[in-house]
Amino acid sequence: MPERLQQIRQVFLDMDGTIYHGGKLFPTTVPFLEFLKSRGVGFAFLSNNSSYSTAEYVGKLRGMGIETAPENFYTSTDYTIDYLKRNHPGIKKIHLFGMDCIRPEFEAAGFAFDDDAPDAVVVAFHRDFHYRDLCRTAWLLRRGVPGFATHPDVFCPTDLPTWLPDCGAITRCLEVSTGATLKVLGKPDPGMLREAAARCGVPVSACLMVGDRLATDIALGQNAGALTCQIFSPGADLVVPDGVRPDYRVGNLGELERIWNHV
């Protein structure tokens, strides 16, 4: 593993729980990014959270003091778009159960929205839906329209006094109520890391995946063949998955930097 760490050319970082928590940036984040720059190692942020657009993520990190650009991000929305275009080129019209902010990203990729006769249903993390929206989505799935979910997370972390059911919880609700089975994308589907690495022009074998969740972040890297590092955080996983073991486990990015400096 020390030899593999020396060969890393690209680091993919989860966001919430890895570089910040809610609205608080971890103090080790900026020094770690500067460390990567000093070694000529690229970095990008890999998120399952499809309730924000890339532009919103750029703005959020800039507000925390991290200068980034759209090319520094690859989200489950991006992967869903890439997956549909690559594997289902016949899908042109979609019904989107998701936030309005991600609609322009589907439109820019050539998709049209149709709530009456779509080619597919796409379920994302929707933080602002009305019950009728859920019912319409269920009705289309019940009629046999194929469904795709952007990611499997059942809850979204927050530093506020609330609990946030995520896309995976909504997906299960729709599947149980309709009898349909949705294709679930996002982490830990290895295709997400492969697509992100291809965008960066780097082989997966030269990538390091860093995140706090074993079930998504670390499983993604393991499934794709990348080196992995878990930022250990109790409660990150509701259920600890069997057979998922990070190559490194640290308490924060500063610890990873110290390890890297000694290989």
SULDA-V179156 format. One record per residue. N is the residue number from 1. RES is the residue in one small letter. PSI is psi in degrees with one decimal (999 if undefined). OMEGA is omega in whole degrees, 0 to 359 (999 if undefined). D_CENTER is the distance of its C-alpha to the mean C-alpha in Angstrom with 1 decimal. Layout:
n->N res->RES psi->PSI omega->OMEGA d_center->D_CENTER
n->N res->RES psi->PSI omega->OMEGA d_center->D_CENTER
//
This chain:
n->1 res->m psi->-38.0 omega->176 d_center->25.2
n->2 res->p psi->-38.2 omega->179 d_center->26.9
n->3 res->e psi->-40.1 omega->180 d_center->27.7
n->4 res->r psi->-38.0 omega->180 d_center->24.1
n->5 res->l psi->-36.0 omega->178 d_center->23.0
n->6 res->q psi->-25.2 omega->184 d_center->25.7
n->7 res->q psi->1.4 omega->183 d_center->24.4
n->8 res->i psi->131.0 omega->178 d_center->20.8
n->9 res->r psi->-13.7 omega->182 d_center->20.3
n->10 res->q psi->131.1 omega->176 d_center->16.7
n->11 res->v psi->129.7 omega->174 d_center->14.4
n->12 res->f psi->125.8 omega->185 d_center->10.6
n->13 res->l psi->126.6 omega->165 d_center->9.8
n->14 res->d psi->164.9 omega->182 d_center->7.3
n->15 res->m psi->-80.5 omega->185 d_center->8.8
n->16 res->d psi->123.1 omega->183 d_center->10.3
n->17 res->g psi->-10.7 omega->182 d_center->12.5
n->18 res->t psi->-52.1 omega->178 d_center->12.4
n->19 res->i psi->-20.7 omega->176 d_center->13.8
n->20 res->y psi->171.1 omega->172 d_center->14.8
n->21 res->h psi->115.0 omega->184 d_center->15.3
n->22 res->g psi->-114.2 omega->180 d_center->15.6
n->23 res->g psi->12.3 omega->184 d_center->17.9
n->24 res->k psi->119.0 omega->177 d_center->19.2
n->25 res->l psi->133.7 omega->177 d_center->18.4
n->26 res->f psi->141.1 omega->184 d_center->19.2
n->27 res->p psi->-18.6 omega->181 d_center->22.4
n->28 res->t psi->-6.7 omega->187 d_center->21.4
n->29 res->t psi->-55.8 omega->183 d_center->18.5
n->30 res->v psi->-45.1 omega->176 d_center->20.7
n->31 res->p psi->-36.1 omega->180 d_center->23.1
n->32 res->f psi->-40.5 omega->178 d_center->20.6
n->33 res->l psi->-37.5 omega->176 d_center->19.3
n->34 res->e psi->-36.6 omega->176 d_center->23.0
n->35 res->f psi->-45.0 omega->179 d_center->23.7
n->36 res->l psi->-43.2 omega->179 d_center->21.2
n->37 res->k psi->-40.4 omega->182 d_center->23.0
n->38 res->s psi->-24.8 omega->180 d_center->26.3
n->39 res->r psi->1.9 omega->180 d_center->25.6
n->40 res->g psi->25.5 omega->179 d_center->24.4
n->41 res->v psi->129.0 omega->179 d_center->20.9
n->42 res->g psi->161.3 omega->176 d_center->18.1
n->43 res->f psi->151.6 omega->176 d_center->14.8
n->44 res->a psi->160.0 omega->183 d_center->11.6
n->45 res->f psi->127.4 omega->185 d_center->8.6
n->46 res->l psi->112.1 omega->185 d_center->5.1
n->47 res->s psi->141.2 omega->172 d_center->2.8
n->48 res->n psi->-15.9 omega->187 d_center->2.1
n->49 res->n psi->106.7 omega->182 d_center->5.5
n->50 res->s psi->19.7 omega->179 d_center->7.4
n->51 res->s psi->1.0 omega->177 d_center->10.6
n->52 res->y psi->147.3 omega->175 d_center->11.0
n->53 res->s psi->164.6 omega->176 d_center->12.0
n->54 res->t psi->-39.3 omega->179 d_center->11.6
n->55 res->a psi->-37.7 omega->178 d_center->15.2
n->56 res->e psi->-37.8 omega->177 d_center->14.6
n->57 res->y psi->-40.9 omega->177 d_center->12.2
n->58 res->v psi->-46.0 omega->180 d_center->14.9
n->59 res->g psi->-39.7 omega->180 d_center->17.5
n->60 res->k psi->-46.8 omega->182 d_center->16.0
n->61 res->l psi->-36.3 omega->176 d_center->15.9
n->62 res->r psi->-36.2 omega->177 d_center->19.3
n->63 res->g psi->-21.7 omega->177 d_center->20.6
n->64 res->m psi->-0.9 omega->178 d_center->19.8
n->65 res->g psi->13.6 omega->179 d_center->21.7
n->66 res->i psi->113.3 omega->179 d_center->19.0
n->67 res->e psi->118.3 omega->181 d_center->20.0
n->68 res->t psi->175.8 omega->177 d_center->17.1
n->69 res->a psi->164.1 omega->181 d_center->16.9
n->70 res->p psi->-32.7 omega->181 d_center->14.6
n->71 res->e psi->-8.4 omega->177 d_center->14.6
n->72 res->n psi->6.1 omega->184 d_center->13.0
n->73 res->f psi->145.6 omega->170 d_center->9.6
n->74 res->y psi->113.6 omega->185 d_center->7.3
n->75 res->t psi->171.7 omega->178 d_center->4.7
n->76 res->s psi->-24.6 omega->173 d_center->4.6
n->77 res->t psi->-46.9 omega->178 d_center->8.0
n->78 res->d psi->-44.4 omega->183 d_center->9.1
n->79 res->y psi->-38.4 omega->178 d_center->8.5
n->80 res->t psi->-43.5 omega->178 d_center->10.4
n->81 res->i psi->-48.0 omega->180 d_center->13.0
n->82 res->d psi->-40.9 omega->181 d_center->13.5
n->83 res->y psi->-45.6 omega->181 d_center->13.8
n->84 res->l psi->-43.1 omega->182 d_center->16.3
n->85 res->k psi->-35.2 omega->182 d_center->18.2
n->86 res->r psi->-41.7 omega->189 d_center->18.6
n->87 res->n psi->-19.1 omega->181 d_center->19.3
n->88 res->h psi->64.6 omega->183 d_center->20.8
n->89 res->p psi->-16.6 omega->179 d_center->22.6
n->90 res->g psi->-13.6 omega->179 d_center->24.9
n->91 res->i psi->115.4 omega->181 d_center->22.4
n->92 res->k psi->-30.0 omega->183 d_center->23.4
n->93 res->k psi->129.8 omega->181 d_center->23.4
n->94 res->i psi->151.4 omega->166 d_center->20.7
n->95 res->h psi->120.0 omega->183 d_center->20.8
n->96 res->l psi->119.3 omega->169 d_center->17.8
n->97 res->f psi->92.8 omega->186 d_center->17.2
n->98 res->g psi->176.7 omega->181 d_center->15.0
n->99 res->m psi->147.7 omega->179 d_center->15.6
n->100 res->d psi->-28.3 omega->185 d_center->18.1
n->101 res->c psi->-22.4 omega->181 d_center->16.2
n->102 res->i psi->-5.2 omega->179 d_center->13.9
n->103 res->r psi->-43.6 omega->179 d_center->17.1
n->104 res->p psi->-27.1 omega->180 d_center->18.3
n->105 res->e psi->-36.9 omega->175 d_center->15.3
n->106 res->f psi->-39.3 omega->179 d_center->16.4
n->107 res->e psi->-41.9 omega->180 d_center->20.0
n->108 res->a psi->-25.0 omega->179 d_center->19.6
n->109 res->a psi->1.5 omega->175 d_center->18.5
n->110 res->g psi->6.3 omega->180 d_center->21.7
n->111 res->f psi->144.6 omega->174 d_center->20.8
n->112 res->a psi->158.1 omega->180 d_center->23.3
n->113 res->f psi->133.3 omega->181 d_center->23.0
n->114 res->d psi->114.8 omega->181 d_center->25.4
n->115 res->d psi->1.6 omega->181 d_center->25.7
n->116 res->d psi->-47.7 omega->182 d_center->28.9
n->117 res->a psi->64.0 omega->181 d_center->28.6
n->118 res->p psi->161.0 omega->173 d_center->25.0
n->119 res->d psi->-23.5 omega->182 d_center->24.2
n->120 res->a psi->157.5 omega->173 d_center->20.9
n->121 res->v psi->133.4 omega->175 d_center->19.1
n->122 res->v psi->121.8 omega->179 d_center->15.4
n->123 res->v psi->122.1 omega->179 d_center->14.1
n->124 res->a psi->-178.1 omega->176 d_center->11.3
n->125 res->f psi->108.4 omega->185 d_center->11.1
n->126 res->h psi->114.3 omega->182 d_center->14.6
n->127 res->r psi->6.4 omega->187 d_center->16.2
n->128 res->d psi->39.9 omega->185 d_center->19.5
n->129 res->f psi->155.7 omega->173 d_center->20.7
n->130 res->h psi->152.8 omega->181 d_center->24.3
n->131 res->y psi->-35.3 omega->180 d_center->25.5
n->132 res->r psi->-29.6 omega->177 d_center->26.9
n->133 res->d psi->-41.6 omega->178 d_center->23.5
n->134 res->l psi->-41.9 omega->181 d_center->22.5
n->135 res->c psi->-40.6 omega->179 d_center->25.9
n->136 res->r psi->-43.5 omega->178 d_center->25.7
n->137 res->t psi->-43.5 omega->179 d_center->22.4
n->138 res->a psi->-40.8 omega->181 d_center->24.1
n->139 res->w psi->-41.8 omega->179 d_center->27.2
n->140 res->l psi->-41.8 omega->178 d_center->25.7
n->141 res->l psi->-39.7 omega->180 d_center->24.0
n->142 res->r psi->-29.1 omega->178 d_center->27.4
n->143 res->r psi->-5.0 omega->177 d_center->29.1
n->144 res->g psi->6.9 omega->177 d_center->27.2
n->145 res->v psi->128.5 omega->181 d_center->24.6
n->146 res->p psi->142.1 omega->184 d_center->21.8
n->147 res->g psi->145.4 omega->178 d_center->18.5
n->148 res->f psi->135.5 omega->177 d_center->14.8
n->149 res->a psi->139.6 omega->186 d_center->12.0
n->150 res->t psi->-29.3 omega->182 d_center->8.5
n->151 res->h psi->164.5 omega->187 d_center->7.2
n->152 res->p psi->-1.6 omega->185 d_center->9.6
n->153 res->d psi->129.8 omega->181 d_center->9.3
n->154 res->v psi->-17.0 omega->173 d_center->12.9
n->155 res->f psi->154.5 omega->179 d_center->13.0
n->156 res->c psi->130.7 omega->181 d_center->11.4
n->157 res->p psi->149.4 omega->178 d_center->13.1
n->158 res->t psi->152.5 omega->175 d_center->15.7
n->159 res->d psi->10.6 omega->179 d_center->18.9
n->160 res->l psi->160.4 omega->181 d_center->20.9
n->161 res->p psi->65.0 omega->179 d_center->23.4
n->162 res->t psi->175.4 omega->176 d_center->21.5
n->163 res->w psi->134.3 omega->188 d_center->19.0
n->164 res->l psi->96.5 omega->172 d_center->16.1
n->165 res->p psi->131.8 omega->188 d_center->15.6
n->166 res->d psi->-169.4 omega->186 d_center->12.2
n->167 res->c psi->-39.0 omega->181 d_center->11.4
n->168 res->g psi->-36.3 omega->178 d_center->12.4
n->169 res->a psi->-41.3 omega->178 d_center->15.7
n->170 res->i psi->-40.0 omega->179 d_center->16.4
n->171 res->t psi->-44.7 omega->179 d_center->15.9
n->172 res->r psi->-39.3 omega->176 d_center->18.4
n->173 res->c psi->-46.5 omega->181 d_center->20.7
n->174 res->l psi->-40.0 omega->181 d_center->20.9
n->175 res->e psi->-43.6 omega->181 d_center->21.4
n->176 res->v psi->-38.8 omega->185 d_center->24.1
n->177 res->s psi->-17.7 omega->183 d_center->25.9
n->178 res->t psi->-19.2 omega->186 d_center->26.0
n->179 res->g psi->2.4 omega->179 d_center->26.2
n->180 res->a psi->160.2 omega->174 d_center->23.5
n->181 res->t psi->121.8 omega->181 d_center->20.8
n->182 res->l psi->146.9 omega->172 d_center->17.5
n->183 res->k psi->116.7 omega->183 d_center->15.5
n->184 res->v psi->124.7 omega->183 d_center->12.1
n->185 res->l psi->-158.9 omega->180 d_center->9.3
n->186 res->g psi->-177.5 omega->175 d_center->5.6
n->187 res->k psi->132.4 omega->18 d_center->5.7
n->188 res->p psi->20.6 omega->177 d_center->8.7
n->189 res->d psi->119.2 omega->184 d_center->10.1
n->190 res->p psi->-22.9 omega->179 d_center->11.6
n->191 res->g psi->-27.8 omega->181 d_center->11.8
n->192 res->m psi->-43.2 omega->179 d_center->8.3
n->193 res->l psi->-36.6 omega->179 d_center->9.6
n->194 res->r psi->-41.9 omega->178 d_center->13.0
n->195 res->e psi->-42.9 omega->180 d_center->12.2
n->196 res->a psi->-42.9 omega->179 d_center->10.7
n->197 res->a psi->-39.8 omega->179 d_center->13.8
n->198 res->a psi->-38.9 omega->177 d_center->16.1
n->199 res->r psi->-33.5 omega->181 d_center->15.3
n->200 res->c psi->-6.1 omega->181 d_center->16.4
n->201 res->g psi->32.7 omega->183 d_center->19.3
n->202 res->v psi->136.7 omega->176 d_center->18.8
n->203 res->p psi->148.6 omega->181 d_center->19.2
n->204 res->v psi->-32.2 omega->181 d_center->16.6
n->205 res->s psi->-18.0 omega->179 d_center->19.5
n->206 res->a psi->19.3 omega->182 d_center->19.6
n->207 res->c psi->148.6 omega->174 d_center->16.1
n->208 res->l psi->124.8 omega->177 d_center->15.1
n->209 res->m psi->123.9 omega->183 d_center->11.8
n->210 res->v psi->128.3 omega->178 d_center->12.0
n->211 res->g psi->173.1 omega->183 d_center->10.5
n->212 res->d psi->-20.0 omega->185 d_center->12.2
n->213 res->r psi->124.8 omega->176 d_center->11.2
n->214 res->l psi->-42.4 omega->188 d_center->13.2
n->215 res->a psi->-23.3 omega->182 d_center->12.1
n->216 res->t psi->-63.9 omega->185 d_center->8.4
n->217 res->d psi->-54.7 omega->185 d_center->8.3
n->218 res->i psi->-39.7 omega->177 d_center->12.0
n->219 res->a psi->-35.9 omega->177 d_center->12.4
n->220 res->l psi->-52.4 omega->180 d_center->10.0
n->221 res->g psi->-42.5 omega->180 d_center->12.3
n->222 res->q psi->-44.2 omega->181 d_center->15.3
n->223 res->n psi->-32.8 omega->184 d_center->14.8
n->224 res->a psi->-15.4 omega->180 d_center->14.5
n->225 res->g psi->20.6 omega->179 d_center->17.3
n->226 res->a psi->164.3 omega->170 d_center->16.0
n->227 res->l psi->148.8 omega->184 d_center->17.3
n->228 res->t psi->150.1 omega->174 d_center->15.4
n->229 res->c psi->124.0 omega->177 d_center->16.0
n->230 res->q psi->129.4 omega->168 d_center->15.3
n->231 res->i psi->103.1 omega->189 d_center->15.9
n->232 res->f psi->127.1 omega->179 d_center->17.9
n->233 res->s psi->110.8 omega->180 d_center->17.7
n->234 res->p psi->133.4 omega->179 d_center->19.8
n->235 res->g psi->-0.1 omega->180 d_center->18.2
n->236 res->a psi->-33.7 omega->178 d_center->14.5
n->237 res->d psi->129.7 omega->175 d_center->14.9
n->238 res->l psi->-41.7 omega->178 d_center->17.3
n->239 res->v psi->124.6 omega->180 d_center->18.4
n->240 res->v psi->118.8 omega->184 d_center->18.5
n->241 res->p psi->145.2 omega->176 d_center->17.9
n->242 res->d psi->145.1 omega->172 d_center->20.9
n->243 res->g psi->6.8 omega->179 d_center->20.9
n->244 res->v psi->113.6 omega->184 d_center->17.8
n->245 res->r psi->121.5 omega->178 d_center->19.3
n->246 res->p psi->151.5 omega->175 d_center->17.9
n->247 res->d psi->-34.2 omega->175 d_center->20.1
n->248 res->y psi->148.6 omega->173 d_center->20.3
n->249 res->r psi->121.7 omega->183 d_center->20.0
n->250 res->v psi->169.3 omega->179 d_center->20.7
n->251 res->g psi->-24.0 omega->180 d_center->21.0
n->252 res->n psi->174.0 omega->183 d_center->19.5
n->253 res->l psi->-25.4 omega->177 d_center->18.9
n->254 res->g psi->-37.7 omega->178 d_center->22.6
n->255 res->e psi->-39.4 omega->178 d_center->23.4
n->256 res->l psi->-40.5 omega->178 d_center->21.3
n->257 res->e psi->-41.4 omega->180 d_center->23.1
n->258 res->r psi->-40.0 omega->177 d_center->26.4
n->259 res->i psi->-45.4 omega->183 d_center->25.8
n->260 res->w psi->-36.1 omega->181 d_center->24.9
n->261 res->n psi->-18.0 omega->184 d_center->28.0
n->262 res->h psi->14.3 omega->178 d_center->30.2
n->263 res->v psi->999 omega->999 d_center->29.3
//
